[in-house]
Amino acid sequence: QVQLVESGGGLVQAGGSLTLSCAASMVMFRHYTMNWYRQAPGKQRELVAQITGGNSTTYGDSVKGRFTISRDNSKDTVYLQMNNLKLEDTAVYYCNVRLLTQRDVWGQGTQVTVSS
């Protein structure tokens, strides 16, 4: 069974930093593209960052230069390093992977709250 578990969310002041982790329980983790999404109240879920099995990365425009996605294949874990956090970054952050069956698997989400 494929399972994703996020951790690392919390309350942080604007300008601060936070690192999220996503522990994946799945076969051949290293070959899959992994994604971080977020959803703020009243807003649509948006793609924040993506990392392929070949370690190519993609970022949403709103987080470029501030967030870094990475992976440790020996630990089957994806990370999201968030720097210079802004109030607009407040959201529930979700880890995601699309399986070969095209079924999306989501973590439970972790809350990130940025205060002024």
N, C-alpha and C positions, 0 to 999 in steps of 0.2 A: 504494500500500500504506500502510495506516495503521500508524503506529509511535509509541510513547511511550518516552521515555528519561528516567529519574529521575537526579538527582544531588544532592549536598549532604549526604548522610548522613555520620555519623562518631561519634566518642566525645566526650561532653560531660558535665560534672558536673551533678548535680542543682541546679536553680535557674538553669541556663544557658539559652542560646538557640541555635537552629539554624534555617536556612532551607533548605528543599528546593525543587528546581526540577523541572519536568516539561516537556520539550520535545516538542511534538506535531508529527508529520508527517502532516497530513491536510487535505483540502479543506474549506473553510468552517468552520474551527476555531471562529471567533467565535460560531457558532450553537449549539454543543454544550454540554451540561452536562458538567462535568469533576468527577472525584471523587478524593479521597485515601482510601485504605484502609490498614490496617496489620494485621499478623499477628505475634503473639508466640508463642514456643514453647509448644506445648500448648494454645493458644487458637484460637478461631475468628477468621477474618478479620472485621474490623469497619470500618464506615464512619466515617471521622474527620471529613471535611469535604467539602462539595459547593458548587460555584458554577455557576450557570446562565449561559446566553448573555446574559441580561439583568442579570447581576451580582448576582442574589439568592444569598445564602449560607445554608448550613445546617451545623451542627456537632453532633458527638456530645456527649453530656452530659459525658463525662469530660474534654473539652478546651475546653469553652466558657469564654471569658474568657482563655484562654492561647494558643490557636492562631488564626491568621488565614489564610484562603485568599484568593487574588487571582489575577488573570490579566492578561496583557499580550497583547492580540490582535494587535498589530503584530509580536510575536515568536513568536506561537503557543506561548506558554508559560504554565503554571500554577505558582503558588508556594504553599508552605505555610510560613508564619512560625510557629515554635514557640518560645514563651517559657515561663519558669518550669518547665522540664522536670523531670519526676519519674521515679523509677525505673520506674514502671508504663508509661511511654511507650516503653520499650525494645521495639523491634519492627522488622520489615522493613516499610518504607512503600512502597506501590504507587500509581501513578497509573492511572486508569481512565477509559474513555469507552465509552458504549453507542452503537453505530452505529444508523442507520435500519433496518438489517436485524435489530436487536436483538442483534447479536453484540457481546460485550464484548471490548474490547482492553485489554491490561494492559502496563505497563512491566515491566522486569526486576526492579525493586525496589531500594531503597537502605536499608542497615542504619543504624539509629539506636540507639546504646547510651548509656544514661544511668547514670553511676556516682555512688556516694555520696561 
